[in-house]
Amino acid sequence: MTLEEYHSLHKTPVPGGYLYTKAGARGLADPAYELLAQHLEPHGQKALDLNPGIGMASYALRQHGLQVQAIETSRASLRCLEASFGATVEVSRGLPWETEPDSTDLVVLVLPANRGTRYVELSLLGAARALRMGGRLWIAGSRDKGFEHYFRLAQELLGFGLLVKRDGPLRVAVLEKEKPAPELPAVWQSFACDLQGQTLHFAYLPGVFSGGHIDPGSAMLLRELPDQPGHVLDIGGGYGALSRPLVGRALSLTLLEDDWPSVLSARQNLGEKATVLHSDVDEALTPSQTFTTIVTNPPFHVGGLVVLETAIAFIEAAYARLERGGKFYLVANRFLPYEPLLEARFATVHTLAVDSHKVLLAHKSD
Ligand SMILES: C[S@@+](CC[C@H](N)C(=O)[O-])C[C@H]1O[C@@H](n2cnc3c(N)ncnc32)[C@H](O)[C@@H]1O
């Protein structure tokens, strides 16, 4: 897949029309979205979609004549939503718990179970707080990913709840707000760790990759980096685990990240010392920007599904964004077949370390 193909939008048919999709967007191929869109019923006038993905539930709500606001964290999904809805849905980047209290009649939420319990709990709290008294929350998810637990939690927050649909492991339920929602608790968390002789402190928001500890693969990659890496690009930088130790060693640091809570976390950890961009792969860079060293620990899950297309786009972007003679460091699970992809592009490819993960170094020719 070329970068151009990765970034292109495709029309996907939905009952009564189509939505735009693209590689890397959340909510693609997740049947919970479809089931929720089929079964939700209108209530009141204003609706809020707190995990829209490519917008299937928002689309159904529009068809029911409701005024819809969709809050999304993924840059790739935001692109799809903006293309599909134009001005007909108020699409905004944001955190699902930062909702305006008592502002809406209906909330829809496909449970973001793959983002961890704390993230789902806060999303439910955001939904409960946004609803007016008597407003309704529709949730969808899988029994295999904690649906029963989250349904009980939603009942504790709101009140009456009814299971509307079972389809294999998938569930859809509706709840009614019968009591005031609790205040939002403190959401930021932090941890300290020793990396290459220094103690570093990291802050992070719920839902980010490897919150609370440095991923063992990322720690392996850090051990292989040169003392003076020059101008560095960190693709899929998360909360800054790879970039933070390079502060003071790199001539400049640029971090690209698709996920908004991760972007906010990286900005908190890197401050003025790096440029942190909300970016689907390299789309937020200007066409001429190139770097001496590129580092990545690429994702291979999107919304809980194993997909390599985003990782392939990371490799394509790394090749395009490296200066001549530049170096690309990639860490991955041992079973992932990145070597042939790198060899197809780069002049040389070496395995620098193998343990729980493998660290690969690819050179761009001079
Ligand atoms: C395996 S994590 C690594 C995070 C961080 N570099 C570390 O080492 O802890 C992969 C990161 O890629 C981000 N990501 C996923 N898809 C992306 C995309 N299309 N563009 C940019 N970043 C993306 C994820 O949100 C996640 O933070």
The ligand as a Gaussian input file, in Angstrom:
#p B3LYP/6-31G(d) Opt

LIG

0 1
 C        2.727000       0.769000      19.855000
 S        2.214000       2.406000      20.216000
 C        3.783000       3.207000      20.524000
 C        3.655000       4.494000      21.286000
 C        4.996000       5.124000      21.715000
 N        5.845000       5.385000      20.572000
 C        5.711000       4.224000      22.708000
 O        6.764000       3.707000      22.335000
 O        5.201000       4.060000      23.828000
 C        1.748000       3.003000      18.609000
 C        1.210000       4.423000      18.605000
 O        0.826000       4.745000      17.250000
 C       -0.333000       5.565000      17.318000
 N       -1.023000       5.506000      16.023000
 C       -1.912000       4.572000      15.589000
 N       -2.323000       4.863000      14.347000
 C       -1.689000       6.001000      13.983000
 C       -1.710000       6.807000      12.807000
 N       -2.490000       6.503000      11.794000
 N       -0.921000       7.891000      12.756000
 C       -0.136000       8.241000      13.839000
 N       -0.106000       7.521000      14.976000
 C       -0.858000       6.420000      15.050000
 C       -1.128000       4.954000      18.468000
 O       -2.108000       5.847000      18.952000
 C       -0.030000       4.641000      19.466000
 O        0.203000       5.720000      20.335000

